[in-house]
Amino acid sequence: MANVEKLQEHLKNAKSKLSEAKGTEAEVRNLKKKTKRLARKSNKITATEKMAELKKKKKKDRKAGTSD
């Protein structure tokens, strides 16, 4: 499984390629799809880690933490 740092690095590279893209519309569209996919994947991993940390806490503490 990929870690978040690697995904962020790939996302940064994909965004730079997208900004420099001068190809056909299909190539640009595929690069946009790739950047969105990588962003979703990295966000999902970070959210999963955060939820795992919250699950370690007691239920009362979890509810108190969300109101901050």
Contacts in CASP RR format, 6 or more apart in sequence:
PFRMAT RR
TARGET T0000
AUTHOR 0000-0000-0000
METHOD contacts of the structure
MODEL  1
MANVEKLQEHLKNAKSKLSEAKGTEAEVRNLKKKTKRLARKSNKITATEK
MAELKKKKKKDRKAGTSD
2 41 0 8 1.000
2 45 0 8 1.000
3 45 0 8 1.000
4 42 0 8 1.000
4 45 0 8 1.000
4 46 0 8 1.000
7 38 0 8 1.000
7 41 0 8 1.000
7 42 0 8 1.000
7 45 0 8 1.000
8 42 0 8 1.000
10 38 0 8 1.000
11 35 0 8 1.000
11 38 0 8 1.000
11 39 0 8 1.000
11 42 0 8 1.000
14 31 0 8 1.000
14 34 0 8 1.000
14 35 0 8 1.000
14 38 0 8 1.000
15 35 0 8 1.000
17 31 0 8 1.000
18 28 0 8 1.000
18 31 0 8 1.000
18 32 0 8 1.000
18 35 0 8 1.000
21 27 0 8 1.000
21 28 0 8 1.000
21 31 0 8 1.000
54 62 0 8 1.000
55 62 0 8 1.000
END
